[in-house]
Amino acid sequence: MSGRARVMIWHREPSDEPGAIEQAYRQISASLSGTPGLLSNELLRATDDTSRVLVMSEWENLVAFKEWEEGMSHRSTTSPLRRFQDRGRERFYEIYEVAVSYREEGGDRS
């Protein structure tokens, strides 16, 4: 497969540090601007527990993500969020490759 890839990383925000994850996310996003293959990223909060936070990034393909992940800047760029990763989950991150998609606004199908 050579479709787009989505990377999801779950985090937990400590009650004594409100806004800390959003601040770290903004810092990292600014650093990632212009990264080859990165299409977008989002910070999502659970509606039933606002301390649960998901960062989702979308990449042109799995190869682009792997090249960035294995590069020299990956760990230092993403380090501000690392301490918030929800390691209590069975898997605190997952990588998916888009198999099929549909976008209502343009009717695109891939």
PDB file as gemmi writes it, atoms N, CA and C in Angstrom:
CRYST1    1.000    1.000    1.000  90.00  90.00  90.00 P 1                      
ATOM      1  N   MET A   1       0.840  -1.200   0.000  1.00  0.00           N  
ATOM      2  CA  MET A   1       0.000   0.000   0.000  1.00  0.00           C  
ATOM      3  C   MET A   1       0.871   1.245   0.000  1.00  0.00           C  
ATOM      4  N   SER A   2       0.384   2.270  -0.650  1.00  0.00           N  
ATOM      5  CA  SER A   2       1.137   3.521  -0.655  1.00  0.00           C  
ATOM      6  C   SER A   2       0.232   4.707  -0.356  1.00  0.00           C  
ATOM      7  N   GLY A   3      -0.890   4.447   0.333  1.00  0.00           N  
ATOM      8  CA  GLY A   3      -1.818   5.518   0.683  1.00  0.00           C  
ATOM      9  C   GLY A   3      -1.326   6.347   1.843  1.00  0.00           C  
ATOM     10  N   ARG A   4      -2.094   7.400   2.120  1.00  0.00           N  
ATOM     11  CA  ARG A   4      -1.753   8.260   3.255  1.00  0.00           C  
ATOM     12  C   ARG A   4      -1.687   7.451   4.544  1.00  0.00           C  
ATOM     13  N   ALA A   5      -0.933   7.984   5.494  1.00  0.00           N  
ATOM     14  CA  ALA A   5      -0.787   7.324   6.791  1.00  0.00           C  
ATOM     15  C   ALA A   5      -1.230   8.284   7.880  1.00  0.00           C  
ATOM     16  N   ARG A   6      -1.830   7.741   8.923  1.00  0.00           N  
ATOM     17  CA  ARG A   6      -2.239   8.529  10.080  1.00  0.00           C  
ATOM     18  C   ARG A   6      -1.574   7.935  11.314  1.00  0.00           C  
ATOM     19  N   VAL A   7      -1.015   8.822  12.116  1.00  0.00           N  
ATOM     20  CA  VAL A   7      -0.334   8.417  13.337  1.00  0.00           C  
ATOM     21  C   VAL A   7      -1.089   9.022  14.502  1.00  0.00           C  
ATOM     22  N   MET A   8      -1.466   8.189  15.479  1.00  0.00           N  
ATOM     23  CA  MET A   8      -2.221   8.638  16.637  1.00  0.00           C  
ATOM     24  C   MET A   8      -1.446   8.329  17.902  1.00  0.00           C  
ATOM     25  N   ILE A   9      -1.310   9.346  18.750  1.00  0.00           N  
ATOM     26  CA  ILE A   9      -0.597   9.177  20.016  1.00  0.00           C  
ATOM     27  C   ILE A   9      -1.487   9.709  21.132  1.00  0.00           C  
ATOM     28  N   TRP A  10      -1.797   8.831  22.098  1.00  0.00           N  
ATOM     29  CA  TRP A  10      -2.669   9.191  23.212  1.00  0.00           C  
ATOM     30  C   TRP A  10      -1.859   9.774  24.365  1.00  0.00           C  
ATOM     31  N   HIS A  11      -2.429  10.804  24.981  1.00  0.00           N  
ATOM     32  CA  HIS A  11      -1.780  11.500  26.092  1.00  0.00           C  
ATOM     33  C   HIS A  11      -2.760  11.678  27.246  1.00  0.00           C  
ATOM     34  N   ARG A  12      -2.229  11.963  28.410  1.00  0.00           N  
ATOM     35  CA  ARG A  12      -3.014  12.304  29.616  1.00  0.00           C  
ATOM     36  C   ARG A  12      -2.476  13.619  30.157  1.00  0.00           C  
ATOM     37  N   GLU A  13      -3.368  14.580  30.356  1.00  0.00           N  
ATOM     38  CA  GLU A  13      -2.953  15.867  30.897  1.00  0.00           C  
ATOM     39  C   GLU A  13      -3.108  15.863  32.414  1.00  0.00           C  
ATOM     40  N   PRO A  14      -2.044  16.141  33.148  1.00  0.00           N  
ATOM     41  CA  PRO A  14      -2.141  16.182  34.608  1.00  0.00           C  
ATOM     42  C   PRO A  14      -3.064  17.316  35.059  1.00  0.00           C  
ATOM     43  N   SER A  15      -3.847  17.063  36.088  1.00  0.00           N  
ATOM     44  CA  SER A  15      -4.794  18.081  36.565  1.00  0.00           C  
ATOM     45  C   SER A  15      -4.090  19.325  37.081  1.00  0.00           C  
ATOM     46  N   ASP A  16      -2.847  19.200  37.506  1.00  0.00           N  
ATOM     47  CA  ASP A  16      -2.121  20.362  38.029  1.00  0.00           C  
ATOM     48  C   ASP A  16      -1.366  21.135  36.941  1.00  0.00           C  
ATOM     49  N   GLU A  17      -1.542  20.735  35.666  1.00  0.00           N  
ATOM     50  CA  GLU A  17      -0.893  21.434  34.553  1.00  0.00           C  
ATOM     51  C   GLU A  17      -1.876  21.702  33.409  1.00  0.00           C  
ATOM     52  N   PRO A  18      -2.984  22.386  33.677  1.00  0.00           N  
ATOM     53  CA  PRO A  18      -3.944  22.632  32.594  1.00  0.00           C  
ATOM     54  C   PRO A  18      -3.296  23.421  31.454  1.00  0.00           C  
ATOM     55  N   GLY A  19      -3.540  22.976  30.242  1.00  0.00           N  
ATOM     56  CA  GLY A  19      -3.003  23.649  29.062  1.00  0.00           C  
ATOM     57  C   GLY A  19      -1.598  23.237  28.676  1.00  0.00           C  
ATOM     58  N   ALA A  20      -0.952  22.387  29.469  1.00  0.00           N  
ATOM     59  CA  ALA A  20       0.434  22.006  29.194  1.00  0.00           C  
ATOM     60  C   ALA A  20       0.566  21.230  27.885  1.00  0.00           C  
ATOM     61  N   ILE A  21      -0.376  20.346  27.620  1.00  0.00           N  
ATOM     62  CA  ILE A  21      -0.301  19.563  26.382  1.00  0.00           C  
ATOM     63  C   ILE A  21      -0.512  20.470  25.178  1.00  0.00           C  
ATOM     64  N   GLU A  22      -1.485  21.359  25.255  1.00  0.00           N  
ATOM     65  CA  GLU A  22      -1.731  22.262  24.132  1.00  0.00           C  
ATOM     66  C   GLU A  22      -0.511  23.148  23.867  1.00  0.00           C  
ATOM     67  N   GLN A  23       0.120  23.624  24.898  1.00  0.00           N  
ATOM     68  CA  GLN A  23       1.312  24.457  24.737  1.00  0.00           C  
ATOM     69  C   GLN A  23       2.433  23.662  24.054  1.00  0.00           C  
ATOM     70  N   ALA A  24       2.673  22.437  24.509  1.00  0.00           N  
ATOM     71  CA  ALA A  24       3.710  21.595  23.907  1.00  0.00           C  
ATOM     72  C   ALA A  24       3.358  21.265  22.457  1.00  0.00           C  
ATOM     73  N   TYR A  25       2.074  20.987  22.202  1.00  0.00           N  
ATOM     74  CA  TYR A  25       1.622  20.672  20.852  1.00  0.00           C  
ATOM     75  C   TYR A  25       1.888  21.848  19.900  1.00  0.00           C  
ATOM     76  N   ARG A  26       1.565  23.049  20.335  1.00  0.00           N  
ATOM     77  CA  ARG A  26       1.791  24.234  19.497  1.00  0.00           C  
ATOM     78  C   ARG A  26       3.284  24.416  19.198  1.00  0.00           C  
ATOM     79  N   GLN A  27       4.113  24.201  20.191  1.00  0.00           N  
ATOM     80  CA  GLN A  27       5.560  24.324  20.022  1.00  0.00           C  
ATOM     81  C   GLN A  27       6.058  23.309  18.986  1.00  0.00           C  
ATOM     82  N   ILE A  28       5.634  22.078  19.128  1.00  0.00           N  
ATOM     83  CA  ILE A  28       6.054  21.021  18.207  1.00  0.00           C  
ATOM     84  C   ILE A  28       5.534  21.295  16.798  1.00  0.00           C  
ATOM     85  N   SER A  29       4.272  21.695  16.689  1.00  0.00           N  
ATOM     86  CA  SER A  29       3.683  21.962  15.369  1.00  0.00           C  
ATOM     87  C   SER A  29       4.441  23.049  14.634  1.00  0.00           C  
ATOM     88  N   ALA A  30       4.856  24.083  15.346  1.00  0.00           N  
ATOM     89  CA  ALA A  30       5.638  25.153  14.719  1.00  0.00           C  
ATOM     90  C   ALA A  30       6.966  24.601  14.206  1.00  0.00           C  
ATOM     91  N   SER A  31       7.579  23.713  14.970  1.00  0.00           N  
ATOM     92  CA  SER A  31       8.856  23.117  14.568  1.00  0.00           C  
ATOM     93  C   SER A  31       8.698  22.190  13.364  1.00  0.00           C  
ATOM     94  N   LEU A  32       7.535  21.563  13.244  1.00  0.00           N  
ATOM     95  CA  LEU A  32       7.310  20.605  12.167  1.00  0.00           C  
ATOM     96  C   LEU A  32       6.872  21.259  10.853  1.00  0.00           C  
ATOM     97  N   SER A  33       6.573  22.532  10.893  1.00  0.00           N  
ATOM     98  CA  SER A  33       6.132  23.234   9.684  1.00  0.00           C  
ATOM     99  C   SER A  33       7.150  23.022   8.566  1.00  0.00           C  
ATOM    100  N   GLY A  34       6.662  22.562   7.416  1.00  0.00           N  
ATOM    101  CA  GLY A  34       7.533  22.319   6.275  1.00  0.00           C  
ATOM    102  C   GLY A  34       8.181  20.948   6.245  1.00  0.00           C  
ATOM    103  N   THR A  35       7.850  20.089   7.196  1.00  0.00           N  
ATOM    104  CA  THR A  35       8.418  18.737   7.205  1.00  0.00           C  
ATOM    105  C   THR A  35       7.948  17.976   5.967  1.00  0.00           C  
ATOM    106  N   PRO A  36       8.863  17.451   5.173  1.00  0.00           N  
ATOM    107  CA  PRO A  36       8.471  16.717   3.968  1.00  0.00           C  
ATOM    108  C   PRO A  36       7.524  15.557   4.301  1.00  0.00           C  
ATOM    109  N   GLY A  37       6.415  15.493   3.588  1.00  0.00           N  
ATOM    110  CA  GLY A  37       5.460  14.406   3.751  1.00  0.00           C  
ATOM    111  C   GLY A  37       4.382  14.641   4.785  1.00  0.00           C  
ATOM    112  N   LEU A  38       4.567  15.588   5.691  1.00  0.00           N  
ATOM    113  CA  LEU A  38       3.553  15.857   6.720  1.00  0.00           C  
ATOM    114  C   LEU A  38       2.459  16.728   6.116  1.00  0.00           C  
ATOM    115  N   LEU A  39       1.225  16.215   6.110  1.00  0.00           N  
ATOM    116  CA  LEU A  39       0.097  16.945   5.541  1.00  0.00           C  
ATOM    117  C   LEU A  39      -0.621  17.795   6.583  1.00  0.00           C  
ATOM    118  N   SER A  40      -0.803  17.248   7.779  1.00  0.00           N  
ATOM    119  CA  SER A  40      -1.507  17.985   8.829  1.00  0.00           C  
ATOM    120  C   SER A  40      -1.333  17.269  10.156  1.00  0.00           C  
ATOM    121  N   ASN A  41      -1.693  17.966  11.233  1.00  0.00           N  
ATOM    122  CA  ASN A  41      -1.787  17.326  12.543  1.00  0.00           C  
ATOM    123  C   ASN A  41      -2.852  18.045  13.346  1.00  0.00           C  
ATOM    124  N   GLU A  42      -3.426  17.329  14.297  1.00  0.00           N  
ATOM    125  CA  GLU A  42      -4.508  17.865  15.119  1.00  0.00           C  
ATOM    126  C   GLU A  42      -4.349  17.402  16.556  1.00  0.00           C  
ATOM    127  N   LEU A  43      -4.808  18.227  17.470  1.00  0.00           N  
ATOM    128  CA  LEU A  43      -4.888  17.860  18.874  1.00  0.00           C  
ATOM    129  C   LEU A  43      -6.374  17.723  19.193  1.00  0.00           C  
ATOM    130  N   LEU A  44      -6.785  16.559  19.656  1.00  0.00           N  
ATOM    131  CA  LEU A  44      -8.190  16.255  19.931  1.00  0.00           C  
ATOM    132  C   LEU A  44      -8.360  15.935  21.411  1.00  0.00           C  
ATOM    133  N   ARG A  45      -9.411  16.484  22.025  1.00  0.00           N  
ATOM    134  CA  ARG A  45      -9.715  16.198  23.437  1.00  0.00           C  
ATOM    135  C   ARG A  45     -10.955  15.323  23.512  1.00  0.00           C  
ATOM    136  N   ALA A  46     -10.932  14.356  24.391  1.00  0.00           N  
ATOM    137  CA  ALA A  46     -12.101  13.496  24.613  1.00  0.00           C  
ATOM    138  C   ALA A  46     -13.219  14.350  25.212  1.00  0.00           C  
ATOM    139  N   THR A  47     -14.427  14.154  24.771  1.00  0.00           N  
ATOM    140  CA  THR A  47     -15.544  14.941  25.278  1.00  0.00           C  
ATOM    141  C   THR A  47     -16.006  14.477  26.653  1.00  0.00           C  
ATOM    142  N   ASP A  48     -15.718  13.236  27.003  1.00  0.00           N  
ATOM    143  CA  ASP A  48     -16.158  12.717  28.298  1.00  0.00           C  
ATOM    144  C   ASP A  48     -15.095  12.815  29.387  1.00  0.00           C  
ATOM    145  N   ASP A  49     -13.862  13.166  29.001  1.00  0.00           N  
ATOM    146  CA  ASP A  49     -12.763  13.304  29.965  1.00  0.00           C  
ATOM    147  C   ASP A  49     -11.702  14.182  29.308  1.00  0.00           C  
ATOM    148  N   THR A  50     -11.730  15.474  29.588  1.00  0.00           N  
ATOM    149  CA  THR A  50     -10.851  16.415  28.892  1.00  0.00           C  
ATOM    150  C   THR A  50      -9.367  16.233  29.217  1.00  0.00           C  
ATOM    151  N   SER A  51      -9.040  15.360  30.153  1.00  0.00           N  
ATOM    152  CA  SER A  51      -7.627  15.084  30.411  1.00  0.00           C  
ATOM    153  C   SER A  51      -7.062  14.082  29.390  1.00  0.00           C  
ATOM    154  N   ARG A  52      -7.954  13.404  28.669  1.00  0.00           N  
ATOM    155  CA  ARG A  52      -7.526  12.472  27.620  1.00  0.00           C  
ATOM    156  C   ARG A  52      -7.377  13.238  26.314  1.00  0.00           C  
ATOM    157  N   VAL A  53      -6.185  13.170  25.736  1.00  0.00           N  
ATOM    158  CA  VAL A  53      -5.873  13.957  24.553  1.00  0.00           C  
ATOM    159  C   VAL A  53      -5.220  13.060  23.503  1.00  0.00           C  
ATOM    160  N   LEU A  54      -5.613  13.266  22.260  1.00  0.00           N  
ATOM    161  CA  LEU A  54      -5.055  12.512  21.146  1.00  0.00           C  
ATOM    162  C   LEU A  54      -4.397  13.485  20.179  1.00  0.00           C  
ATOM    163  N   VAL A  55      -3.179  13.187  19.777  1.00  0.00           N  
ATOM    164  CA  VAL A  55      -2.530  13.942  18.709  1.00  0.00           C  
ATOM    165  C   VAL A  55      -2.535  13.041  17.494  1.00  0.00           C  
ATOM    166  N   MET A  56      -3.108  13.547  16.401  1.00  0.00           N  
ATOM    167  CA  MET A  56      -3.182  12.772  15.169  1.00  0.00           C  
ATOM    168  C   MET A  56      -2.477  13.540  14.059  1.00  0.00           C  
ATOM    169  N   SER A  57      -1.559  12.879  13.377  1.00  0.00           N  
ATOM    170  CA  SER A  57      -0.904  13.498  12.233  1.00  0.00           C  
ATOM    171  C   SER A  57      -1.217  12.687  10.980  1.00  0.00           C  
ATOM    172  N   GLU A  58      -1.273  13.395   9.863  1.00  0.00           N  
ATOM    173  CA  GLU A  58      -1.540  12.751   8.579  1.00  0.00           C  
ATOM    174  C   GLU A  58      -0.331  12.972   7.681  1.00  0.00           C  
ATOM    175  N   TRP A  59       0.116  11.895   7.060  1.00  0.00           N  
ATOM    176  CA  TRP A  59       1.319  11.909   6.230  1.00  0.00           C  
ATOM    177  C   TRP A  59       0.971  11.482   4.811  1.00  0.00           C  
ATOM    178  N   GLU A  60       1.752  11.954   3.841  1.00  0.00           N  
ATOM    179  CA  GLU A  60       1.523  11.583   2.437  1.00  0.00           C  
ATOM    180  C   GLU A  60       1.493  10.071   2.271  1.00  0.00           C  
ATOM    181  N   ASN A  61       2.374   9.394   2.994  1.00  0.00           N  
ATOM    182  CA  ASN A  61       2.439   7.938   2.943  1.00  0.00           C  
ATOM    183  C   ASN A  61       3.279   7.440   4.105  1.00  0.00           C  
ATOM    184  N   LEU A  62       3.270   6.153   4.287  1.00  0.00           N  
ATOM    185  CA  LEU A  62       3.996   5.532   5.397  1.00  0.00           C  
ATOM    186  C   LEU A  62       5.508   5.725   5.257  1.00  0.00           C  
ATOM    187  N   VAL A  63       5.996   5.736   4.036  1.00  0.00           N  
ATOM    188  CA  VAL A  63       7.432   5.926   3.800  1.00  0.00           C  
ATOM    189  C   VAL A  63       7.863   7.301   4.309  1.00  0.00           C  
ATOM    190  N   ALA A  64       7.093   8.347   4.009  1.00  0.00           N  
ATOM    191  CA  ALA A  64       7.432   9.702   4.466  1.00  0.00           C  
ATOM    192  C   ALA A  64       7.465   9.764   5.983  1.00  0.00           C  
ATOM    193  N   PHE A  65       6.482   9.136   6.639  1.00  0.00           N  
ATOM    194  CA  PHE A  65       6.475   9.135   8.097  1.00  0.00           C  
ATOM    195  C   PHE A  65       7.698   8.402   8.646  1.00  0.00           C  
ATOM    196  N   LYS A  66       7.978   7.228   8.120  1.00  0.00           N  
ATOM    197  CA  LYS A  66       9.113   6.430   8.609  1.00  0.00           C  
ATOM    198  C   LYS A  66      10.440   7.175   8.415  1.00  0.00           C  
ATOM    199  N   GLU A  67      10.599   7.855   7.288  1.00  0.00           N  
ATOM    200  CA  GLU A  67      11.826   8.618   7.059  1.00  0.00           C  
ATOM    201  C   GLU A  67      11.986   9.706   8.114  1.00  0.00           C  
ATOM    202  N   TRP A  68      10.893  10.406   8.428  1.00  0.00           N  
ATOM    203  CA  TRP A  68      10.955  11.448   9.453  1.00  0.00           C  
ATOM    204  C   TRP A  68      11.202  10.822  10.830  1.00  0.00           C  
ATOM    205  N   GLU A  69      10.476   9.742  11.131  1.00  0.00           N  
ATOM    206  CA  GLU A  69      10.584   9.098  12.439  1.00  0.00           C  
ATOM    207  C   GLU A  69      12.007   8.596  12.696  1.00  0.00           C  
ATOM    208  N   GLU A  70      12.671   8.114  11.683  1.00  0.00           N  
ATOM    209  CA  GLU A  70      14.014   7.575  11.828  1.00  0.00           C  
ATOM    210  C   GLU A  70      15.102   8.649  11.716  1.00  0.00           C  
ATOM    211  N   GLY A  71      14.687   9.888  11.411  1.00  0.00           N  
ATOM    212  CA  GLY A  71      15.645  10.980  11.253  1.00  0.00           C  
ATOM    213  C   GLY A  71      16.171  11.502  12.581  1.00  0.00           C  
ATOM    214  N   MET A  72      17.191  12.321  12.482  1.00  0.00           N  
ATOM    215  CA  MET A  72      17.879  12.847  13.659  1.00  0.00           C  
ATOM    216  C   MET A  72      17.008  13.780  14.509  1.00  0.00           C  
ATOM    217  N   SER A  73      16.103  14.536  13.890  1.00  0.00           N  
ATOM    218  CA  SER A  73      15.357  15.550  14.651  1.00  0.00           C  
ATOM    219  C   SER A  73      14.084  15.031  15.317  1.00  0.00           C  
ATOM    220  N   HIS A  74      13.652  13.833  14.969  1.00  0.00           N  
ATOM    221  CA  HIS A  74      12.375  13.323  15.473  1.00  0.00           C  
ATOM    222  C   HIS A  74      12.268  13.388  16.997  1.00  0.00           C  
ATOM    223  N   ARG A  75      13.180  12.793  17.702  1.00  0.00           N  
ATOM    224  CA  ARG A  75      13.074  12.701  19.167  1.00  0.00           C  
ATOM    225  C   ARG A  75      13.170  14.062  19.844  1.00  0.00           C  
ATOM    226  N   SER A  76      14.076  14.900  19.396  1.00  0.00           N  
ATOM    227  CA  SER A  76      14.211  16.212  20.041  1.00  0.00           C  
ATOM    228  C   SER A  76      13.012  17.112  19.732  1.00  0.00           C  
ATOM    229  N   THR A  77      12.478  17.026  18.529  1.00  0.00           N  
ATOM    230  CA  THR A  77      11.333  17.861  18.156  1.00  0.00           C  
ATOM    231  C   THR A  77      10.098  17.494  18.962  1.00  0.00           C  
ATOM    232  N   THR A  78       9.862  16.213  19.185  1.00  0.00           N  
ATOM    233  CA  THR A  78       8.637  15.766  19.851  1.00  0.00           C  
ATOM    234  C   THR A  78       8.778  15.604  21.364  1.00  0.00           C  
ATOM    235  N   SER A  79       9.957  15.862  21.890  1.00  0.00           N  
ATOM    236  CA  SER A  79      10.195  15.634  23.323  1.00  0.00           C  
ATOM    237  C   SER A  79       9.274  16.424  24.265  1.00  0.00           C  
ATOM    238  N   PRO A  80       8.806  17.640  23.929  1.00  0.00           N  
ATOM    239  CA  PRO A  80       7.938  18.341  24.879  1.00  0.00           C  
ATOM    240  C   PRO A  80       6.635  17.596  25.218  1.00  0.00           C  
ATOM    241  N   LEU A  81       6.179  16.707  24.332  1.00  0.00           N  
ATOM    242  CA  LEU A  81       4.937  15.958  24.600  1.00  0.00           C  
ATOM    243  C   LEU A  81       5.187  14.584  25.214  1.00  0.00           C  
ATOM    244  N   ARG A  82       6.392  14.099  25.125  1.00  0.00           N  
ATOM    245  CA  ARG A  82       6.672  12.710  25.513  1.00  0.00           C  
ATOM    246  C   ARG A  82       6.248  12.387  26.938  1.00  0.00           C  
ATOM    247  N   ARG A  83       6.466  13.288  27.870  1.00  0.00           N  
ATOM    248  CA  ARG A  83       6.142  12.989  29.275  1.00  0.00           C  
ATOM    249  C   ARG A  83       4.638  12.854  29.527  1.00  0.00           C  
ATOM    250  N   PHE A  84       3.817  13.304  28.569  1.00  0.00           N  
ATOM    251  CA  PHE A  84       2.363  13.214  28.726  1.00  0.00           C  
ATOM    252  C   PHE A  84       1.765  11.970  28.070  1.00  0.00           C  
ATOM    253  N   GLN A  85       2.583  11.176  27.378  1.00  0.00           N  
ATOM    254  CA  GLN A  85       2.055   9.992  26.700  1.00  0.00           C  
ATOM    255  C   GLN A  85       1.331   9.097  27.700  1.00  0.00           C  
ATOM    256  N   ASP A  86       0.180   8.591  27.279  1.00  0.00           N  
ATOM    257  CA  ASP A  86      -0.643   7.756  28.152  1.00  0.00           C  
ATOM    258  C   ASP A  86      -0.124   6.318  28.118  1.00  0.00           C  
ATOM    259  N   ARG A  87       0.909   6.063  28.902  1.00  0.00           N  
ATOM    260  CA  ARG A  87       1.547   4.746  28.930  1.00  0.00           C  
ATOM    261  C   ARG A  87       0.711   3.720  29.694  1.00  0.00           C  
ATOM    262  N   GLY A  88      -0.428   4.163  30.280  1.00  0.00           N  
ATOM    263  CA  GLY A  88      -1.334   3.240  30.948  1.00  0.00           C  
ATOM    264  C   GLY A  88      -2.198   2.469  29.963  1.00  0.00           C  
ATOM    265  N   ARG A  89      -2.226   2.915  28.725  1.00  0.00           N  
ATOM    266  CA  ARG A  89      -2.970   2.216  27.671  1.00  0.00           C  
ATOM    267  C   ARG A  89      -2.161   1.010  27.196  1.00  0.00           C  
ATOM    268  N   GLU A  90      -2.856   0.048  26.655  1.00  0.00           N  
ATOM    269  CA  GLU A  90      -2.151  -1.109  26.088  1.00  0.00           C  
ATOM    270  C   GLU A  90      -1.193  -0.644  24.997  1.00  0.00           C  
ATOM    271  N   ARG A  91      -1.646   0.264  24.161  1.00  0.00           N  
ATOM    272  CA  ARG A  91      -0.811   0.877  23.117  1.00  0.00           C  
ATOM    273  C   ARG A  91      -1.049   2.377  23.178  1.00  0.00           C  
ATOM    274  N   PHE A  92      -0.022   3.152  23.451  1.00  0.00           N  
ATOM    275  CA  PHE A  92      -0.199   4.595  23.552  1.00  0.00           C  
ATOM    276  C   PHE A  92      -0.073   5.281  22.195  1.00  0.00           C  
ATOM    277  N   TYR A  93       0.350   4.538  21.173  1.00  0.00           N  
ATOM    278  CA  TYR A  93       0.370   5.093  19.822  1.00  0.00           C  
ATOM    279  C   TYR A  93      -0.007   4.007  18.829  1.00  0.00           C  
ATOM    280  N   GLU A  94      -0.538   4.447  17.686  1.00  0.00           N  
ATOM    281  CA  GLU A  94      -0.873   3.522  16.614  1.00  0.00           C  
ATOM    282  C   GLU A  94      -0.629   4.214  15.287  1.00  0.00           C  
ATOM    283  N   ILE A  95      -0.297   3.424  14.284  1.00  0.00           N  
ATOM    284  CA  ILE A  95      -0.056   3.929  12.942  1.00  0.00           C  
ATOM    285  C   ILE A  95      -0.994   3.182  12.004  1.00  0.00           C  
ATOM    286  N   TYR A  96      -1.732   3.944  11.207  1.00  0.00           N  
ATOM    287  CA  TYR A  96      -2.670   3.360  10.256  1.00  0.00           C  
ATOM    288  C   TYR A  96      -2.365   3.874   8.856  1.00  0.00           C  
ATOM    289  N   GLU A  97      -2.569   3.014   7.881  1.00  0.00           N  
ATOM    290  CA  GLU A  97      -2.474   3.424   6.487  1.00  0.00           C  
ATOM    291  C   GLU A  97      -3.903   3.495   5.947  1.00  0.00           C  
ATOM    292  N   VAL A  98      -4.222   4.580   5.254  1.00  0.00           N  
ATOM    293  CA  VAL A  98      -5.567   4.772   4.733  1.00  0.00           C  
ATOM    294  C   VAL A  98      -5.803   3.768   3.613  1.00  0.00           C  
ATOM    295  N   ALA A  99      -6.836   2.953   3.769  1.00  0.00           N  
ATOM    296  CA  ALA A  99      -7.186   1.954   2.764  1.00  0.00           C  
ATOM    297  C   ALA A  99      -8.232   2.509   1.799  1.00  0.00           C  
ATOM    298  N   VAL A 100      -9.235   3.199   2.340  1.00  0.00           N  
ATOM    299  CA  VAL A 100     -10.311   3.787   1.548  1.00  0.00           C  
ATOM    300  C   VAL A 100     -10.739   5.060   2.255  1.00  0.00           C  
ATOM    301  N   SER A 101     -11.071   6.089   1.490  1.00  0.00           N  
ATOM    302  CA  SER A 101     -11.575   7.306   2.119  1.00  0.00           C  
ATOM    303  C   SER A 101     -12.650   7.938   1.244  1.00  0.00           C  
ATOM    304  N   TYR A 102     -13.475   8.756   1.856  1.00  0.00           N  
ATOM    305  CA  TYR A 102     -14.509   9.503   1.155  1.00  0.00           C  
ATOM    306  C   TYR A 102     -14.583  10.876   1.786  1.00  0.00           C  
ATOM    307  N   ARG A 103     -14.538  11.917   0.978  1.00  0.00           N  
ATOM    308  CA  ARG A 103     -14.642  13.290   1.478  1.00  0.00           C  
ATOM    309  C   ARG A 103     -15.870  13.922   0.862  1.00  0.00           C  
ATOM    310  N   GLU A 104     -16.810  14.269   1.714  1.00  0.00           N  
ATOM    311  CA  GLU A 104     -18.094  14.816   1.292  1.00  0.00           C  
ATOM    312  C   GLU A 104     -17.951  16.107   0.501  1.00  0.00           C  
ATOM    313  N   GLU A 105     -17.094  17.027   0.986  1.00  0.00           N  
ATOM    314  CA  GLU A 105     -17.021  18.354   0.362  1.00  0.00           C  
ATOM    315  C   GLU A 105     -16.664  18.314  -1.109  1.00  0.00           C  
ATOM    316  N   GLY A 106     -15.830  17.394  -1.533  1.00  0.00           N  
ATOM    317  CA  GLY A 106     -15.455  17.326  -2.932  1.00  0.00           C  
ATOM    318  C   GLY A 106     -15.869  16.027  -3.585  1.00  0.00           C  
ATOM    319  N   GLY A 107     -16.418  15.135  -2.790  1.00  0.00           N  
ATOM    320  CA  GLY A 107     -16.823  13.857  -3.319  1.00  0.00           C  
ATOM    321  C   GLY A 107     -15.657  12.964  -3.716  1.00  0.00           C  
ATOM    322  N   ASP A 108     -14.467  13.310  -3.233  1.00  0.00           N  
ATOM    323  CA  ASP A 108     -13.270  12.523  -3.570  1.00  0.00           C  
ATOM    324  C   ASP A 108     -13.358  11.136  -2.960  1.00  0.00           C  
ATOM    325  N   ARG A 109     -12.945  10.192  -3.721  1.00  0.00           N  
ATOM    326  CA  ARG A 109     -12.842   8.819  -3.218  1.00  0.00           C  
ATOM    327  C   ARG A 109     -11.455   8.313  -3.578  1.00  0.00           C  
ATOM    328  N   SER A 110     -10.825   7.676  -2.624  1.00  0.00           N  
ATOM    329  CA  SER A 110      -9.510   7.100  -2.936  1.00  0.00           C  
ATOM    330  C   SER A 110      -9.376   5.744  -2.298  1.00  0.00           C  
TER     331      SER A 110                                                      
END                                                                             
